[in-house]
Amino acid sequence: PESYASHTPGIYDNMLFFYTLIIIPFLMCVYPIWQNKTRIPIELILLSVFFLFYVGGSILLITLARYFIPLVPILLIWIGLSFSKFITIKVATSP
C-alpha cells in the first residue's frame, strides 16, 4: 500500500495546491451566505448539517483524505449557490 512508502515533499505540495482550489473559494463564500441566510433553500441547509456531522465524525474517528472525497460535491454546490445568487462580479471596461 501507499502508506508503507516514504513520502517526498513534492507529494504534499500537490495536495496543498489541489486542496486550496476548493477551500479558498469556499471560505470566500462564507460571508455572503451568512449575510443571506434567510434566502438559502432548506435542502442546502440539510446538506450543510450532513457536512458538519460527517466532518465532525471523521475528525473524531479517523482522518484519511479519501474519506473527504464525498464532501467535494457538497462544497461545490455551496460555492455555486453563493456565486449564482449572492455574489455579483462586475467587470469594468475602460471607455
SEFIZA-3560 file (N, C-alpha, C; in Angstrom, 3 decimals):
REM SEFIZA-3560
<numar><xx>0.815</xx><yy>-1.204</yy><zz>0.000</zz><atom>N</atom></numar>
<numar><xx>0.000</xx><yy>0.000</yy><zz>0.000</zz><atom>CA</atom></numar>
<numar><xx>0.855</xx><yy>1.263</yy><zz>0.000</zz><atom>C</atom></numar>
<numar><xx>0.195</xx><yy>2.343</yy><zz>-0.353</zz><atom>N</atom></numar>
<numar><xx>0.906</xx><yy>3.619</yy><zz>-0.425</zz><atom>CA</atom></numar>
<numar><xx>1.365</xx><yy>4.099</yy><zz>0.948</zz><atom>C</atom></numar>
<numar><xx>0.674</xx><yy>3.692</yy><zz>1.996</zz><atom>N</atom></numar>
<numar><xx>1.038</xx><yy>4.161</yy><zz>3.336</zz><atom>CA</atom></numar>
<numar><xx>2.388</xx><yy>3.630</yy><zz>3.793</zz><atom>C</atom></numar>
<numar><xx>2.855</xx><yy>2.534</yy><zz>3.198</zz><atom>N</atom></numar>
<numar><xx>4.146</xx><yy>1.994</yy><zz>3.578</zz><atom>CA</atom></numar>
<numar><xx>5.298</xx><yy>2.689</yy><zz>2.867</zz><atom>C</atom></numar>
<numar><xx>5.016</xx><yy>3.397</yy><zz>1.807</zz><atom>N</atom></numar>
<numar><xx>6.069</xx><yy>4.064</yy><zz>1.053</zz><atom>CA</atom></numar>
<numar><xx>6.451</xx><yy>5.364</yy><zz>1.736</zz><atom>C</atom></numar>
<numar><xx>7.674</xx><yy>5.774</yy><zz>1.534</zz><atom>N</atom></numar>
<numar><xx>8.089</xx><yy>7.066</yy><zz>2.091</zz><atom>CA</atom></numar>
<numar><xx>7.589</xx><yy>8.177</yy><zz>1.173</zz><atom>C</atom></numar>
<numar><xx>7.126</xx><yy>9.245</yy><zz>1.776</zz><atom>N</atom></numar>
<numar><xx>6.576</xx><yy>10.353</yy><zz>1.017</zz><atom>CA</atom></numar>
<numar><xx>7.640</xx><yy>11.428</yy><zz>0.823</zz><atom>C</atom></numar>
<numar><xx>7.657</xx><yy>11.980</yy><zz>-0.350</zz><atom>N</atom></numar>
<numar><xx>8.563</xx><yy>13.078</yy><zz>-0.638</zz><atom>CA</atom></numar>
<numar><xx>7.812</xx><yy>14.396</yy><zz>-0.455</zz><atom>C</atom></numar>
<numar><xx>8.508</xx><yy>15.479</yy><zz>-0.229</zz><atom>N</atom></numar>
<numar><xx>7.820</xx><yy>16.766</yy><zz>-0.043</zz><atom>CA</atom></numar>
<numar><xx>6.997</xx><yy>17.198</yy><zz>-1.254</zz><atom>C</atom></numar>
<numar><xx>7.305</xx><yy>16.724</yy><zz>-2.445</zz><atom>N</atom></numar>
<numar><xx>6.541</xx><yy>17.087</yy><zz>-3.637</zz><atom>CA</atom></numar>
<numar><xx>5.106</xx><yy>16.607</yy><zz>-3.589</zz><atom>C</atom></numar>
<numar><xx>4.870</xx><yy>15.496</yy><zz>-2.928</zz><atom>N</atom></numar>
<numar><xx>3.503</xx><yy>14.975</yy><zz>-2.802</zz><atom>CA</atom></numar>
<numar><xx>2.648</xx><yy>15.935</yy><zz>-1.990</zz><atom>C</atom></numar>
<numar><xx>3.198</xx><yy>16.473</yy><zz>-0.918</zz><atom>N</atom></numar>
<numar><xx>2.441</xx><yy>17.384</yy><zz>-0.083</zz><atom>CA</atom></numar>
<numar><xx>2.209</xx><yy>18.729</yy><zz>-0.770</zz><atom>C</atom></numar>
<numar><xx>3.129</xx><yy>19.137</yy><zz>-1.627</zz><atom>N</atom></numar>
<numar><xx>2.919</xx><yy>20.368</yy><zz>-2.394</zz><atom>CA</atom></numar>
<numar><xx>1.729</xx><yy>20.218</yy><zz>-3.332</zz><atom>C</atom></numar>
<numar><xx>1.612</xx><yy>19.080</yy><zz>-3.997</zz><atom>N</atom></numar>
<numar><xx>0.477</xx><yy>18.844</yy><zz>-4.886</zz><atom>CA</atom></numar>
<numar><xx>-0.832</xx><yy>18.793</yy><zz>-4.113</zz><atom>C</atom></numar>
<numar><xx>-0.833</xx><yy>18.141</yy><zz>-2.960</zz><atom>N</atom></numar>
<numar><xx>-2.046</xx><yy>18.071</yy><zz>-2.155</zz><atom>CA</atom></numar>
<numar><xx>-2.463</xx><yy>19.459</yy><zz>-1.699</zz><atom>C</atom></numar>
<numar><xx>-1.514</xx><yy>20.261</yy><zz>-1.277</zz><atom>N</atom></numar>
<numar><xx>-1.820</xx><yy>21.614</yy><zz>-0.824</zz><atom>CA</atom></numar>
<numar><xx>-2.402</xx><yy>22.443</yy><zz>-1.954</zz><atom>C</atom></numar>
<numar><xx>-1.862</xx><yy>22.299</yy><zz>-3.163</zz><atom>N</atom></numar>
<numar><xx>-2.363</xx><yy>23.055</yy><zz>-4.308</zz><atom>CA</atom></numar>
<numar><xx>-3.804</xx><yy>22.677</yy><zz>-4.638</zz><atom>C</atom></numar>
<numar><xx>-4.093</xx><yy>21.388</yy><zz>-4.691</zz><atom>N</atom></numar>
<numar><xx>-5.441</xx><yy>20.962</yy><zz>-5.066</zz><atom>CA</atom></numar>
<numar><xx>-6.456</xx><yy>21.239</yy><zz>-3.968</zz><atom>C</atom></numar>
<numar><xx>-6.058</xx><yy>21.153</yy><zz>-2.709</zz><atom>N</atom></numar>
<numar><xx>-6.991</xx><yy>21.473</yy><zz>-1.632</zz><atom>CA</atom></numar>
<numar><xx>-7.315</xx><yy>22.959</yy><zz>-1.601</zz><atom>C</atom></numar>
<numar><xx>-6.345</xx><yy>23.798</yy><zz>-1.927</zz><atom>N</atom></numar>
<numar><xx>-6.621</xx><yy>25.237</yy><zz>-1.918</zz><atom>CA</atom></numar>
<numar><xx>-7.558</xx><yy>25.629</yy><zz>-3.056</zz><atom>C</atom></numar>
<numar><xx>-7.602</xx><yy>24.860</yy><zz>-4.129</zz><atom>N</atom></numar>
<numar><xx>-8.544</xx><yy>25.162</yy><zz>-5.214</zz><atom>CA</atom></numar>
<numar><xx>-9.993</xx><yy>25.019</yy><zz>-4.765</zz><atom>C</atom></numar>
<numar><xx>-10.250</xx><yy>24.237</yy><zz>-3.744</zz><atom>N</atom></numar>
<numar><xx>-11.612</xx><yy>24.054</yy><zz>-3.240</zz><atom>CA</atom></numar>
<numar><xx>-11.846</xx><yy>24.875</yy><zz>-1.968</zz><atom>C</atom></numar>
<numar><xx>-10.882</xx><yy>24.902</yy><zz>-1.067</zz><atom>N</atom></numar>
<numar><xx>-11.095</xx><yy>25.528</yy><zz>0.231</zz><atom>CA</atom></numar>
<numar><xx>-11.141</xx><yy>27.050</yy><zz>0.145</zz><atom>C</atom></numar>
<numar><xx>-10.277</xx><yy>27.676</yy><zz>-0.635</zz><atom>N</atom></numar>
<numar><xx>-10.253</xx><yy>29.146</yy><zz>-0.718</zz><atom>CA</atom></numar>
<numar><xx>-11.561</xx><yy>29.697</yy><zz>-1.274</zz><atom>C</atom></numar>
<numar><xx>-12.109</xx><yy>29.182</yy><zz>-2.399</zz><atom>N</atom></numar>
<numar><xx>-13.424</xx><yy>29.699</yy><zz>-2.835</zz><atom>CA</atom></numar>
<numar><xx>-14.524</xx><yy>29.424</yy><zz>-1.818</zz><atom>C</atom></numar>
<numar><xx>-14.455</xx><yy>28.293</yy><zz>-1.119</zz><atom>N</atom></numar>
<numar><xx>-15.463</xx><yy>28.003</yy><zz>-0.101</zz><atom>CA</atom></numar>
<numar><xx>-15.393</xx><yy>29.027</yy><zz>1.031</zz><atom>C</atom></numar>
<numar><xx>-14.200</xx><yy>29.358</yy><zz>1.476</zz><atom>N</atom></numar>
<numar><xx>-14.058</xx><yy>30.344</yy><zz>2.546</zz><atom>CA</atom></numar>
<numar><xx>-14.483</xx><yy>31.737</yy><zz>2.086</zz><atom>C</atom></numar>
<numar><xx>-14.280</xx><yy>32.044</yy><zz>0.812</zz><atom>N</atom></numar>
<numar><xx>-14.718</xx><yy>33.332</yy><zz>0.281</zz><atom>CA</atom></numar>
<numar><xx>-16.239</xx><yy>33.425</yy><zz>0.218</zz><atom>C</atom></numar>
<numar><xx>-16.921</xx><yy>32.319</yy><zz>0.188</zz><atom>N</atom></numar>
<numar><xx>-18.381</xx><yy>32.302</yy><zz>0.086</zz><atom>CA</atom></numar>
<numar><xx>-19.071</xx><yy>32.271</yy><zz>1.437</zz><atom>C</atom></numar>
<numar><xx>-18.339</xx><yy>32.116</yy><zz>2.515</zz><atom>N</atom></numar>
<numar><xx>-18.965</xx><yy>32.001</yy><zz>3.832</zz><atom>CA</atom></numar>
<numar><xx>-19.683</xx><yy>33.291</yy><zz>4.217</zz><atom>C</atom></numar>
<numar><xx>-19.032</xx><yy>34.435</yy><zz>4.045</zz><atom>N</atom></numar>
<numar><xx>-19.639</xx><yy>35.710</yy><zz>4.449</zz><atom>CA</atom></numar>
<numar><xx>-20.891</xx><yy>36.052</yy><zz>3.644</zz><atom>C</atom></numar>
<numar><xx>-20.887</xx><yy>35.948</yy><zz>2.300</zz><atom>N</atom></numar>
<numar><xx>-22.127</xx><yy>36.241</yy><zz>1.566</zz><atom>CA</atom></numar>
<numar><xx>-23.270</xx><yy>35.291</yy><zz>1.924</zz><atom>C</atom></numar>
<numar><xx>-22.961</xx><yy>34.037</yy><zz>2.180</zz><atom>N</atom></numar>
<numar><xx>-24.014</xx><yy>33.099</yy><zz>2.562</zz><atom>CA</atom></numar>
<numar><xx>-24.541</xx><yy>33.444</yy><zz>3.949</zz><atom>C</atom></numar>
<numar><xx>-23.652</xx><yy>33.849</yy><zz>4.858</zz><atom>N</atom></numar>
<numar><xx>-24.099</xx><yy>34.225</yy><zz>6.192</zz><atom>CA</atom></numar>
<numar><xx>-24.996</xx><yy>35.468</yy><zz>6.140</zz><atom>C</atom></numar>
<numar><xx>-24.687</xx><yy>36.411</yy><zz>5.276</zz><atom>N</atom></numar>
<numar><xx>-25.499</xx><yy>37.620</yy><zz>5.152</zz><atom>CA</atom></numar>
<numar><xx>-26.877</xx><yy>37.327</yy><zz>4.560</zz><atom>C</atom></numar>
<numar><xx>-26.986</xx><yy>36.312</yy><zz>3.726</zz><atom>N</atom></numar>
<numar><xx>-28.241</xx><yy>35.971</yy><zz>3.056</zz><atom>CA</atom></numar>
<numar><xx>-28.787</xx><yy>34.625</yy><zz>3.532</zz><atom>C</atom></numar>
<numar><xx>-28.641</xx><yy>34.331</yy><zz>4.803</zz><atom>N</atom></numar>
<numar><xx>-29.011</xx><yy>33.004</yy><zz>5.302</zz><atom>CA</atom></numar>
<numar><xx>-30.504</xx><yy>32.727</yy><zz>5.234</zz><atom>C</atom></numar>
<numar><xx>-31.335</xx><yy>33.757</yy><zz>5.129</zz><atom>N</atom></numar>
<numar><xx>-32.776</xx><yy>33.512</yy><zz>5.020</zz><atom>CA</atom></numar>
<numar><xx>-33.185</xx><yy>33.103</yy><zz>3.611</zz><atom>C</atom></numar>
<numar><xx>-32.337</xx><yy>33.339</yy><zz>2.633</zz><atom>N</atom></numar>
<numar><xx>-32.653</xx><yy>33.002</yy><zz>1.243</zz><atom>CA</atom></numar>
<numar><xx>-32.119</xx><yy>31.640</yy><zz>0.815</zz><atom>C</atom></numar>
<numar><xx>-31.513</xx><yy>30.894</yy><zz>1.723</zz><atom>N</atom></numar>
<numar><xx>-30.935</xx><yy>29.589</yy><zz>1.393</zz><atom>CA</atom></numar>
<numar><xx>-32.044</xx><yy>28.538</yy><zz>1.427</zz><atom>C</atom></numar>
<numar><xx>-32.153</xx><yy>27.706</yy><zz>0.399</zz><atom>N</atom></numar>
<numar><xx>-33.164</xx><yy>26.640</yy><zz>0.404</zz><atom>CA</atom></numar>
<numar><xx>-32.906</xx><yy>25.624</yy><zz>1.527</zz><atom>C</atom></numar>
<numar><xx>-33.976</xx><yy>25.016</yy><zz>2.005</zz><atom>N</atom></numar>
<numar><xx>-33.892</xx><yy>24.066</yy><zz>3.116</zz><atom>CA</atom></numar>
<numar><xx>-33.048</xx><yy>22.842</yy><zz>2.748</zz><atom>C</atom></numar>
<numar><xx>-33.031</xx><yy>22.479</yy><zz>1.466</zz><atom>N</atom></numar>
<numar><xx>-32.232</xx><yy>21.325</yy><zz>1.048</zz><atom>CA</atom></numar>
<numar><xx>-30.747</xx><yy>21.570</yy><zz>1.278</zz><atom>C</atom></numar>
<numar><xx>-30.314</xx><yy>22.790</yy><zz>1.018</zz><atom>N</atom></numar>
<numar><xx>-28.897</xx><yy>23.097</yy><zz>1.217</zz><atom>CA</atom></numar>
<numar><xx>-28.551</xx><yy>23.229</yy><zz>2.692</zz><atom>C</atom></numar>
<numar><xx>-29.506</xx><yy>23.636</yy><zz>3.489</zz><atom>N</atom></numar>
<numar><xx>-29.264</xx><yy>23.665</yy><zz>4.931</zz><atom>CA</atom></numar>
<numar><xx>-29.098</xx><yy>22.236</yy><zz>5.449</zz><atom>C</atom></numar>
<numar><xx>-29.928</xx><yy>21.316</yy><zz>4.962</zz><atom>N</atom></numar>
<numar><xx>-29.786</xx><yy>19.915</yy><zz>5.358</zz><atom>CA</atom></numar>
<numar><xx>-28.465</xx><yy>19.324</yy><zz>4.868</zz><atom>C</atom></numar>
<numar><xx>-28.029</xx><yy>19.707</yy><zz>3.677</zz><atom>N</atom></numar>
<numar><xx>-26.718</xx><yy>19.263</yy><zz>3.193</zz><atom>CA</atom></numar>
<numar><xx>-25.601</xx><yy>19.783</yy><zz>4.075</zz><atom>C</atom></numar>
<numar><xx>-25.726</xx><yy>21.018</yy><zz>4.530</zz><atom>N</atom></numar>
<numar><xx>-24.679</xx><yy>21.572</yy><zz>5.384</zz><atom>CA</atom></numar>
<numar><xx>-24.660</xx><yy>20.883</yy><zz>6.744</zz><atom>C</atom></numar>
<numar><xx>-25.830</xx><yy>20.495</yy><zz>7.270</zz><atom>N</atom></numar>
<numar><xx>-25.872</xx><yy>19.748</yy><zz>8.533</zz><atom>CA</atom></numar>
<numar><xx>-25.202</xx><yy>18.389</yy><zz>8.350</zz><atom>C</atom></numar>
<numar><xx>-25.496</xx><yy>17.713</yy><zz>7.230</zz><atom>N</atom></numar>
<numar><xx>-24.828</xx><yy>16.447</yy><zz>6.936</zz><atom>CA</atom></numar>
<numar><xx>-23.319</xx><yy>16.652</yy><zz>6.827</zz><atom>C</atom></numar>
<numar><xx>-22.910</xx><yy>17.719</yy><zz>6.162</zz><atom>N</atom></numar>
<numar><xx>-21.490</xx><yy>18.043</yy><zz>6.006</zz><atom>CA</atom></numar>
<numar><xx>-20.823</xx><yy>18.208</yy><zz>7.372</zz><atom>C</atom></numar>
<numar><xx>-21.460</xx><yy>18.956</yy><zz>8.267</zz><atom>N</atom></numar>
<numar><xx>-20.872</xx><yy>19.189</yy><zz>9.583</zz><atom>CA</atom></numar>
<numar><xx>-20.786</xx><yy>17.908</yy><zz>10.415</zz><atom>C</atom></numar>
<numar><xx>-21.835</xx><yy>17.074</yy><zz>10.364</zz><atom>N</atom></numar>
<numar><xx>-21.779</xx><yy>15.804</yy><zz>11.085</zz><atom>CA</atom></numar>
<numar><xx>-20.712</xx><yy>14.876</yy><zz>10.504</zz><atom>C</atom></numar>
<numar><xx>-20.592</xx><yy>14.861</yy><zz>9.191</zz><atom>N</atom></numar>
<numar><xx>-19.614</xx><yy>13.998</yy><zz>8.538</zz><atom>CA</atom></numar>
<numar><xx>-18.192</xx><yy>14.428</yy><zz>8.889</zz><atom>C</atom></numar>
<numar><xx>-17.936</xx><yy>15.727</yy><zz>8.815</zz><atom>N</atom></numar>
<numar><xx>-16.597</xx><yy>16.221</yy><zz>9.147</zz><atom>CA</atom></numar>
<numar><xx>-16.308</xx><yy>16.005</yy><zz>10.626</zz><atom>C</atom></numar>
<numar><xx>-17.289</xx><yy>16.285</yy><zz>11.475</zz><atom>N</atom></numar>
<numar><xx>-17.091</xx><yy>16.070</yy><zz>12.906</zz><atom>CA</atom></numar>
<numar><xx>-16.818</xx><yy>14.616</yy><zz>13.245</zz><atom>C</atom></numar>
<numar><xx>-17.559</xx><yy>13.710</yy><zz>12.640</zz><atom>N</atom></numar>
<numar><xx>-17.321</xx><yy>12.288</yy><zz>12.866</zz><atom>CA</atom></numar>
<numar><xx>-15.986</xx><yy>11.832</yy><zz>12.318</zz><atom>C</atom></numar>
<numar><xx>-15.604</xx><yy>12.374</yy><zz>11.183</zz><atom>N</atom></numar>
<numar><xx>-14.306</xx><yy>11.996</yy><zz>10.613</zz><atom>CA</atom></numar>
<numar><xx>-13.154</xx><yy>12.483</yy><zz>11.483</zz><atom>C</atom></numar>
<numar><xx>-13.310</xx><yy>13.662</yy><zz>12.056</zz><atom>N</atom></numar>
<numar><xx>-12.253</xx><yy>14.186</yy><zz>12.915</zz><atom>CA</atom></numar>
<numar><xx>-12.149</xx><yy>13.355</yy><zz>14.192</zz><atom>C</atom></numar>
<numar><xx>-13.285</xx><yy>12.932</yy><zz>14.728</zz><atom>N</atom></numar>
<numar><xx>-13.250</xx><yy>12.149</yy><zz>15.960</zz><atom>CA</atom></numar>
<numar><xx>-12.773</xx><yy>10.719</yy><zz>15.732</zz><atom>C</atom></numar>
<numar><xx>-13.111</xx><yy>10.113</yy><zz>14.599</zz><atom>N</atom></numar>
<numar><xx>-12.783</xx><yy>8.709</yy><zz>14.375</zz><atom>CA</atom></numar>
<numar><xx>-11.468</xx><yy>8.525</yy><zz>13.633</zz><atom>C</atom></numar>
<numar><xx>-11.429</xx><yy>8.926</yy><zz>12.390</zz><atom>N</atom></numar>
<numar><xx>-10.239</xx><yy>8.723</yy><zz>11.564</zz><atom>CA</atom></numar>
<numar><xx>-10.207</xx><yy>9.803</yy><zz>10.492</zz><atom>C</atom></numar>
<numar><xx>-9.046</xx><yy>10.284</yy><zz>10.182</zz><atom>N</atom></numar>
<numar><xx>-8.948</xx><yy>11.356</yy><zz>9.190</zz><atom>CA</atom></numar>
<numar><xx>-8.032</xx><yy>10.930</yy><zz>8.050</zz><atom>C</atom></numar>
<numar><xx>-8.589</xx><yy>10.226</yy><zz>7.122</zz><atom>N</atom></numar>
<numar><xx>-7.880</xx><yy>9.897</yy><zz>5.896</zz><atom>CA</atom></numar>
<numar><xx>-8.456</xx><yy>10.741</yy><zz>4.774</zz><atom>C</atom></numar>
<numar><xx>-7.618</xx><yy>11.121</yy><zz>3.855</zz><atom>N</atom></numar>
<numar><xx>-8.051</xx><yy>12.023</yy><zz>2.789</zz><atom>CA</atom></numar>
<numar><xx>-9.149</xx><yy>11.413</yy><zz>1.928</zz><atom>C</atom></numar>
<numar><xx>-9.138</xx><yy>10.115</yy><zz>1.761</zz><atom>N</atom></numar>
<numar><xx>-10.135</xx><yy>9.501</yy><zz>0.888</zz><atom>CA</atom></numar>
<numar><xx>-11.541</xx><yy>9.577</yy><zz>1.466</zz><atom>C</atom></numar>
<numar><xx>-11.669</xx><yy>9.789</yy><zz>2.771</zz><atom>N</atom></numar>
<numar><xx>-12.991</xx><yy>9.914</yy><zz>3.375</zz><atom>CA</atom></numar>
<numar><xx>-13.614</xx><yy>11.288</yy><zz>3.133</zz><atom>C</atom></numar>
<numar><xx>-12.829</xx><yy>12.245</yy><zz>2.685</zz><atom>N</atom></numar>
<numar><xx>-13.351</xx><yy>13.578</yy><zz>2.418</zz><atom>CA</atom></numar>
<numar><xx>-13.750</xx><yy>13.772</yy><zz>0.959</zz><atom>C</atom></numar>
<numar><xx>-13.493</xx><yy>12.803</yy><zz>0.117</zz><atom>N</atom></numar>
<numar><xx>-13.872</xx><yy>12.910</yy><zz>-1.298</zz><atom>CA</atom></numar>
<numar><xx>-15.383</xx><yy>13.035</yy><zz>-1.484</zz><atom>C</atom></numar>
<numar><xx>-16.236</xx><yy>12.341</yy><zz>-0.721</zz><atom>N</atom></numar>
<numar><xx>-17.686</xx><yy>12.546</yy><zz>-0.886</zz><atom>CA</atom></numar>
<numar><xx>-18.153</xx><yy>13.958</yy><zz>-0.526</zz><atom>C</atom></numar>
<numar><xx>-17.342</xx><yy>14.713</yy><zz>0.185</zz><atom>N</atom></numar>
<numar><xx>-17.729</xx><yy>16.069</yy><zz>0.571</zz><atom>CA</atom></numar>
<numar><xx>-17.463</xx><yy>17.097</yy><zz>-0.519</zz><atom>C</atom></numar>
<numar><xx>-16.670</xx><yy>16.765</yy><zz>-1.497</zz><atom>N</atom></numar>
<numar><xx>-16.331</xx><yy>17.724</yy><zz>-2.556</zz><atom>CA</atom></numar>
<numar><xx>-17.573</xx><yy>18.196</yy><zz>-3.319</zz><atom>C</atom></numar>
<numar><xx>-18.516</xx><yy>17.333</yy><zz>-3.701</zz><atom>N</atom></numar>
<numar><xx>-19.708</xx><yy>17.858</yy><zz>-4.374</zz><atom>CA</atom></numar>
<numar><xx>-20.527</xx><yy>18.811</yy><zz>-3.504</zz><atom>C</atom></numar>
<numar><xx>-20.575</xx><yy>18.574</yy><zz>-2.198</zz><atom>N</atom></numar>
<numar><xx>-21.306</xx><yy>19.483</yy><zz>-1.314</zz><atom>CA</atom></numar>
<numar><xx>-20.625</xx><yy>20.847</yy><zz>-1.290</zz><atom>C</atom></numar>
<numar><xx>-19.311</xx><yy>20.854</yy><zz>-1.214</zz><atom>N</atom></numar>
<numar><xx>-18.587</xx><yy>22.128</yy><zz>-1.251</zz><atom>CA</atom></numar>
<numar><xx>-18.806</xx><yy>22.850</yy><zz>-2.576</zz><atom>C</atom></numar>
<numar><xx>-18.793</xx><yy>22.108</yy><zz>-3.673</zz><atom>N</atom></numar>
<numar><xx>-19.003</xx><yy>22.737</yy><zz>-4.978</zz><atom>CA</atom></numar>
<numar><xx>-20.428</xx><yy>23.271</yy><zz>-5.124</zz><atom>C</atom></numar>
<numar><xx>-21.402</xx><yy>22.596</yy><zz>-4.524</zz><atom>N</atom></numar>
<numar><xx>-22.782</xx><yy>23.103</yy><zz>-4.552</zz><atom>CA</atom></numar>
<numar><xx>-22.870</xx><yy>24.412</yy><zz>-3.791</zz><atom>C</atom></numar>
<numar><xx>-22.224</xx><yy>24.493</yy><zz>-2.628</zz><atom>N</atom></numar>
<numar><xx>-22.252</xx><yy>25.739</yy><zz>-1.855</zz><atom>CA</atom></numar>
<numar><xx>-21.551</xx><yy>26.867</yy><zz>-2.593</zz><atom>C</atom></numar>
<numar><xx>-20.435</xx><yy>26.580</yy><zz>-3.225</zz><atom>N</atom></numar>
<numar><xx>-19.719</xx><yy>27.602</yy><zz>-3.985</zz><atom>CA</atom></numar>
<numar><xx>-20.572</xx><yy>28.073</yy><zz>-5.153</zz><atom>C</atom></numar>
<numar><xx>-21.194</xx><yy>27.135</yy><zz>-5.868</zz><atom>N</atom></numar>
<numar><xx>-22.062</xx><yy>27.503</yy><zz>-6.987</zz><atom>CA</atom></numar>
<numar><xx>-23.269</xx><yy>28.304</yy><zz>-6.544</zz><atom>C</atom></numar>
<numar><xx>-23.866</xx><yy>27.946</yy><zz>-5.421</zz><atom>N</atom></numar>
<numar><xx>-25.014</xx><yy>28.700</yy><zz>-4.899</zz><atom>CA</atom></numar>
<numar><xx>-24.628</xx><yy>30.125</yy><zz>-4.568</zz><atom>C</atom></numar>
<numar><xx>-23.520</xx><yy>30.286</yy><zz>-3.889</zz><atom>N</atom></numar>
<numar><xx>-23.151</xx><yy>31.641</yy><zz>-3.479</zz><atom>CA</atom></numar>
<numar><xx>-22.762</xx><yy>32.507</yy><zz>-4.668</zz><atom>C</atom></numar>
<numar><xx>-22.106</xx><yy>31.932</yy><zz>-5.655</zz><atom>N</atom></numar>
<numar><xx>-21.732</xx><yy>32.734</yy><zz>-6.818</zz><atom>CA</atom></numar>
<numar><xx>-22.923</xx><yy>33.009</yy><zz>-7.727</zz><atom>C</atom></numar>
<numar><xx>-23.917</xx><yy>32.140</yy><zz>-7.734</zz><atom>N</atom></numar>
<numar><xx>-25.062</xx><yy>32.380</yy><zz>-8.617</zz><atom>CA</atom></numar>
<numar><xx>-26.106</xx><yy>33.289</yy><zz>-7.994</zz><atom>C</atom></numar>
<numar><xx>-26.254</xx><yy>33.275</yy><zz>-6.673</zz><atom>N</atom></numar>
<numar><xx>-27.320</xx><yy>34.052</yy><zz>-6.044</zz><atom>CA</atom></numar>
<numar><xx>-26.844</xx><yy>35.263</yy><zz>-5.256</zz><atom>C</atom></numar>
<numar><xx>-25.679</xx><yy>35.179</yy><zz>-4.624</zz><atom>N</atom></numar>
<numar><xx>-25.310</xx><yy>36.189</yy><zz>-3.648</zz><atom>CA</atom></numar>
<numar><xx>-24.139</xx><yy>37.066</yy><zz>-4.050</zz><atom>C</atom></numar>
<numar><xx>-23.299</xx><yy>36.613</yy><zz>-4.931</zz><atom>N</atom></numar>
<numar><xx>-22.109</xx><yy>37.373</yy><zz>-5.308</zz><atom>CA</atom></numar>
<numar><xx>-22.272</xx><yy>37.876</yy><zz>-6.735</zz><atom>C</atom></numar>
<numar><xx>-22.077</xx><yy>39.161</yy><zz>-6.919</zz><atom>N</atom></numar>
<numar><xx>-22.148</xx><yy>39.758</yy><zz>-8.247</zz><atom>CA</atom></numar>
<numar><xx>-20.745</xx><yy>40.217</yy><zz>-8.638</zz><atom>C</atom></numar>
<numar><xx>-20.292</xx><yy>39.760</yy><zz>-9.773</zz><atom>N</atom></numar>
<numar><xx>-18.980</xx><yy>40.143</yy><zz>-10.273</zz><atom>CA</atom></numar>
<numar><xx>-19.194</xx><yy>41.058</yy><zz>-11.465</zz><atom>C</atom></numar>
<numar><xx>-18.672</xx><yy>42.262</yy><zz>-11.357</zz><atom>N</atom></numar>
<numar><xx>-18.784</xx><yy>43.226</yy><zz>-12.457</zz><atom>CA</atom></numar>
<numar><xx>-17.394</xx><yy>43.486</yy><zz>-13.018</zz><atom>C</atom></numar>
<numar><xx>-17.298</xx><yy>43.393</yy><zz>-14.324</zz><atom>N</atom></numar>
<numar><xx>-16.025</xx><yy>43.648</yy><zz>-14.981</zz><atom>CA</atom></numar>
<numar><xx>-16.083</xx><yy>45.069</yy><zz>-15.533</zz><atom>C</atom></numar>
<numar><xx>-15.150</xx><yy>45.876</yy><zz>-15.098</zz><atom>N</atom></numar>
<numar><xx>-15.110</xx><yy>47.265</yy><zz>-15.550</zz><atom>CA</atom></numar>
<numar><xx>-14.366</xx><yy>47.330</yy><zz>-16.888</zz><atom>C</atom></numar>
<numar><xx>-14.992</xx><yy>47.961</yy><zz>-17.836</zz><atom>N</atom></numar>
<numar><xx>-14.340</xx><yy>48.159</yy><zz>-19.130</zz><atom>CA</atom></numar>
<numar><xx>-13.995</xx><yy>49.629</yy><zz>-19.287</zz><atom>C</atom></numar>
<numar><xx>-12.836</xx><yy>49.857</yy><zz>-19.786</zz><atom>N</atom></numar>
<numar><xx>-12.410</xx><yy>51.247</yy><zz>-19.959</zz><atom>CA</atom></numar>
<numar><xx>-13.046</xx><yy>51.818</yy><zz>-21.233</zz><atom>C</atom></numar>
<numar><xx>-13.523</xx><yy>53.074</yy><zz>-21.171</zz><atom>N</atom></numar>
<numar><xx>-14.184</xx><yy>53.675</yy><zz>-22.345</zz><atom>CA</atom></numar>
<numar><xx>-13.227</xx><yy>54.052</yy><zz>-23.445</zz><atom>C</atom></numar>
//
